[in-house]
Amino acid sequence: MAATNTHTFQAPKGTRDFYPPDMAVRRHLESVWREVSINHGFEEVDGPTFEHLDLYTVKSGPGIVSELFSFRRAGGDTDYALRPEFTPTLARMVAASAHALPKPIKWFCIPNFFRAERPQRGRLREFFQWNADIVGDDSPAADAEVIALTIGILEGLDLTPNDVRVKISHRGGIARVLLRYGFQGDRLLDAFDLLDSLDKTSLDEFKAKALTLGLSDVQWNDFREWLGLAARANQPVLTMPGAPPEISRFHPQTFDLLELEPLHGELESRGISHWCDYKPSLARGLAYYTGTVFEVHETSGKERAIAGGGRYDNLVELFGGPSTPAVGIAMGDVVIRLMLEERGLLEPAEAYLPRPDLFVIDVTEDQALSAKLIADLRRENLHVRHSYRATKNVGKLLGEAGKTRARLAVILGKELERGVVGLKNLESGEQEEVQLDALLETVRATLHTMKK
Amino acid sequence: MAATNTHTFQAPKGTRDFYPPDMAVRRHLESVWREVSINHGFEEVDGPTFEHLDLYTVKSGPGIVSELFSFRRAGGDTDYALRPEFTPTLARMVAASAHALPKPIKWFCIPNFFRAERPQRGRLREFFQWNADIVGDDSPAADAEVIALTIGILEGLDLTPNDVRVKISHRGGIARVLLRYGFQGDRLLDAFDLLDSLDKTSLDEFKAKALTLGLSDVQWNDFREWLGLAARANQPVLTMPGAPPEISRFHPQTFDLLELEPLHGELESRGISHWCDYKPSLARGLAYYTGTVFEVHETSGKERAIAGGGRYDNLVELFGGPSTPAVGIAMGDVVIRLMLEERGLLEPAEAYLPRPDLFVIDVTEDQALSAKLIADLRRENLHVRHSYRATKNVGKLLGEAGKTRARLAVILGKELERGVVGLKNLESGEQEEVQLDALLETVRATLHTMKK
């Protein structure tokens, strides 16, 4: 014991202890993620918490690799890493069973992920993240389905298009813009990374990097003007070819997102285009995106992206599977929770704790019956609590029952001599006498009316 | 890519990929764990997936420490380890908030754990494990509550006392037996470890170790006789003082489990003593147990323990909190699943996949309505699927609907001209025509009757 530091007694930096109220909020978020994903026809999967290290070094941009927690087994020679994201695992799992799985594959998962970066607001070393992917369908309808699912989740969390926007862009359109302004064709991935860093970089630094990627000073001035227009993230930037001129804020030739026209139609037919903006400066940093990319942002622009994803048509093949198109999205638990709290869209954490059906109060002398009664009621799938205090004051015990938010209280007192117990509805305050052998039935019937 | 080994494309040894049917079985198990725990008044918690390494080196026996996956952040100087069990995290969390938390604390959790040992049947490097603990109550009633919860879960998984037995012992009673036969008082923890290894060790090896712990050859012979009696794990060993002689198979002076008499009364009052046997050779290996210990075993004795736990009254204090009694149990997902499968107590995995409420079949020419209809129905919290195939053959599409186990099919055909769609009950085969604007209401009413 002498050698123990006090840090032993704290959660590691950037990780969290989930006491019951916090855990209940996490489960609430997870249940919205899960329920909406299932309603949209997605099936849940999971993979290992750690993978072979080279699953990540093979395909991710440097943005991921420097942030890994990696390790070996004592005496072993295999390098592992805690998963920083799900897409490589998904691509590996699809590649391994590609021929056996009917297409399209629609999968979601809600695992934890790990990044060895400095913890800061909205970024932790361990976090939970919902992922949803459609694999084996290269149509804009699949892109729209992933976006529709995401919007379903935002709605399930009581958010509206006034709170959050889905920003959409396309790697093909961005590539044409970048080439037009003078970026080198063989440095496009770096140019995507640079564009992705726009909000986190000073203009001087941004310019210096742009010049190393092929731009002349003259080209930089033109590109800077484009950036100024394209980066107005808080305005709807409807620049579809064919969009009515009065809502086209910028000239379509400037914002070349031709590829998104069919997606726009799909979003309209699902009744969700009013959640979406087209933002041509959105590139997203990861190397593996090949087409449509999207992010969900708060309208205030204050927090980091709430969710992000896109199309990655080459990844399954990279992991040894057949050529397979894919599109997916991910939403972490940290930023969305900060945002819901700030907007007052979460109840106090205690409100998410499971409510007891029954609180059993036993003020008889020997309390011989209650242990058996409680055991029997729990065996009937009822959530039953009781006091651990010695008091036989019914008022105090009813107060304790109220604090647990129990729906009903069963009171075992001297009426037991007549084979009768008290049943109190803790919402209405009504109390009745019930024959002990009719208790279960009465409890069920009362709960049925209360839960409606 | 050139440097990539094929192992990159497989899950690491001892870990699992959960494709949808496997994931559905895991969720089934987790939902039984969760629901029964909540019904028994336990609240869910979680901690970090990795902890400071010395959280484990401080208190666990050598059985744990040699099995850790440990690591540092690149460039960091702090040692971390993937959690091999929950108890140290729980003790740390309780110690940190001991004064703020009302007693008794009743917590459960369902995290994943990691052991860097050789994978084998029933033992993996990553597994899921349910834990439940009562902290701040030193009564036999708390021991009984943890055992009652465990039995509630076994019942929830359709197991009976003919399938599994709860084996119960007590460190105090075992200590007296060991001292009586000649084990050294300062080597008792090693003697517990040795006793715990009984089923995995040859008798010669066992004897050799026993002699190093203080036994003479004569004492060994006596002790060996005791072992032979005590180890009959498949027989009820009711040795309580006061137990009727006809069910006391062994002489009470031989099996000194005096401390368990009050627990036996608590189990009887809850109506669960017929699930339980007293097994005096059960010591359990971990160093931190201080009183009652228990394990759940298959009656055949074939598999490893299904669950195990006990009382650990010193651990919270060891982590800097006030002196706090505690008792807990844990059940992993691997052994219980093997056992349920072997006994035919699991449905085919597909049966645990969520059933769609509706399968939408659109055989109209332009399919203009169905994208919107599907989006609207999902927004109403219905689980809605549709085909991705080009066919307009209603029979084939109904076949596809059947494979998803959907409850209802909505058929959009030429009746749409009259504002009407077909609604087919896929369980009864009945089909009716429904006005499009009454569809949602009719679907809800029909599902309500079907789900009962």
Boltz contact constraints between the chains, C-beta under 6 A:
constraints:
  - contact:
      token1: [A, 4]
      token2: [B, 54]
      max_distance: 6.0
  - contact:
      token1: [A, 4]
      token2: [B, 58]
      max_distance: 6.0
  - contact:
      token1: [A, 7]
      token2: [B, 52]
      max_distance: 6.0
  - contact:
      token1: [A, 8]
      token2: [B, 52]
      max_distance: 6.0
  - contact:
      token1: [A, 8]
      token2: [B, 54]
      max_distance: 6.0
  - contact:
      token1: [A, 8]
      token2: [B, 55]
      max_distance: 6.0
  - contact:
      token1: [A, 9]
      token2: [B, 92]
      max_distance: 6.0
  - contact:
      token1: [A, 9]
      token2: [B, 319]
      max_distance: 6.0
  - contact:
      token1: [A, 9]
      token2: [B, 320]
      max_distance: 6.0
  - contact:
      token1: [A, 11]
      token2: [B, 48]
      max_distance: 6.0
  - contact:
      token1: [A, 12]
      token2: [B, 48]
      max_distance: 6.0
  - contact:
      token1: [A, 15]
      token2: [B, 48]
      max_distance: 6.0
  - contact:
      token1: [A, 17]
      token2: [B, 47]
      max_distance: 6.0
  - contact:
      token1: [A, 17]
      token2: [B, 93]
      max_distance: 6.0
  - contact:
      token1: [A, 18]
      token2: [B, 45]
      max_distance: 6.0
  - contact:
      token1: [A, 18]
      token2: [B, 46]
      max_distance: 6.0
  - contact:
      token1: [A, 20]
      token2: [B, 43]
      max_distance: 6.0
  - contact:
      token1: [A, 20]
      token2: [B, 45]
      max_distance: 6.0
  - contact:
      token1: [A, 23]
      token2: [B, 44]
      max_distance: 6.0
  - contact:
      token1: [A, 23]
      token2: [B, 45]
      max_distance: 6.0
  - contact:
      token1: [A, 23]
      token2: [B, 46]
      max_distance: 6.0
  - contact:
      token1: [A, 38]
      token2: [B, 354]
      max_distance: 6.0
  - contact:
      token1: [A, 38]
      token2: [B, 383]
      max_distance: 6.0
  - contact:
      token1: [A, 39]
      token2: [B, 378]
      max_distance: 6.0
  - contact:
      token1: [A, 39]
      token2: [B, 383]
      max_distance: 6.0
  - contact:
      token1: [A, 40]
      token2: [B, 378]
      max_distance: 6.0
  - contact:
      token1: [A, 41]
      token2: [B, 385]
      max_distance: 6.0
  - contact:
      token1: [A, 43]
      token2: [B, 20]
      max_distance: 6.0
  - contact:
      token1: [A, 44]
      token2: [B, 23]
      max_distance: 6.0
  - contact:
      token1: [A, 45]
      token2: [B, 18]
      max_distance: 6.0
  - contact:
      token1: [A, 45]
      token2: [B, 20]
      max_distance: 6.0
  - contact:
      token1: [A, 45]
      token2: [B, 23]
      max_distance: 6.0
  - contact:
      token1: [A, 46]
      token2: [B, 18]
      max_distance: 6.0
  - contact:
      token1: [A, 46]
      token2: [B, 23]
      max_distance: 6.0
  - contact:
      token1: [A, 47]
      token2: [B, 17]
      max_distance: 6.0
  - contact:
      token1: [A, 48]
      token2: [B, 11]
      max_distance: 6.0
  - contact:
      token1: [A, 48]
      token2: [B, 12]
      max_distance: 6.0
  - contact:
      token1: [A, 48]
      token2: [B, 15]
      max_distance: 6.0
  - contact:
      token1: [A, 48]
      token2: [B, 126]
      max_distance: 6.0
  - contact:
      token1: [A, 49]
      token2: [B, 126]
      max_distance: 6.0
  - contact:
      token1: [A, 52]
      token2: [B, 7]
      max_distance: 6.0
  - contact:
      token1: [A, 52]
      token2: [B, 8]
      max_distance: 6.0
  - contact:
      token1: [A, 54]
      token2: [B, 4]
      max_distance: 6.0
  - contact:
      token1: [A, 54]
      token2: [B, 8]
      max_distance: 6.0
  - contact:
      token1: [A, 55]
      token2: [B, 8]
      max_distance: 6.0
  - contact:
      token1: [A, 58]
      token2: [B, 4]
      max_distance: 6.0
  - contact:
      token1: [A, 69]
      token2: [B, 71]
      max_distance: 6.0
  - contact:
      token1: [A, 71]
      token2: [B, 69]
      max_distance: 6.0
  - contact:
      token1: [A, 71]
      token2: [B, 71]
      max_distance: 6.0
  - contact:
      token1: [A, 73]
      token2: [B, 116]
      max_distance: 6.0
  - contact:
      token1: [A, 92]
      token2: [B, 9]
      max_distance: 6.0
  - contact:
      token1: [A, 93]
      token2: [B, 17]
      max_distance: 6.0
  - contact:
      token1: [A, 104]
      token2: [B, 388]
      max_distance: 6.0
  - contact:
      token1: [A, 112]
      token2: [B, 49]
      max_distance: 6.0
  - contact:
      token1: [A, 116]
      token2: [B, 73]
      max_distance: 6.0
  - contact:
      token1: [A, 126]
      token2: [B, 48]
      max_distance: 6.0
  - contact:
      token1: [A, 126]
      token2: [B, 49]
      max_distance: 6.0
  - contact:
      token1: [A, 269]
      token2: [B, 371]
      max_distance: 6.0
  - contact:
      token1: [A, 270]
      token2: [B, 371]
      max_distance: 6.0
  - contact:
      token1: [A, 270]
      token2: [B, 375]
      max_distance: 6.0
  - contact:
      token1: [A, 271]
      token2: [B, 375]
      max_distance: 6.0
  - contact:
      token1: [A, 319]
      token2: [B, 9]
      max_distance: 6.0
  - contact:
      token1: [A, 320]
      token2: [B, 9]
      max_distance: 6.0
  - contact:
      token1: [A, 354]
      token2: [B, 38]
      max_distance: 6.0
  - contact:
      token1: [A, 371]
      token2: [B, 269]
      max_distance: 6.0
  - contact:
      token1: [A, 371]
      token2: [B, 270]
      max_distance: 6.0
  - contact:
      token1: [A, 375]
      token2: [B, 270]
      max_distance: 6.0
  - contact:
      token1: [A, 375]
      token2: [B, 271]
      max_distance: 6.0
  - contact:
      token1: [A, 378]
      token2: [B, 39]
      max_distance: 6.0
  - contact:
      token1: [A, 378]
      token2: [B, 40]
      max_distance: 6.0
  - contact:
      token1: [A, 383]
      token2: [B, 38]
      max_distance: 6.0
  - contact:
      token1: [A, 383]
      token2: [B, 39]
      max_distance: 6.0
  - contact:
      token1: [A, 385]
      token2: [B, 41]
      max_distance: 6.0
  - contact:
      token1: [A, 388]
      token2: [B, 104]
      max_distance: 6.0
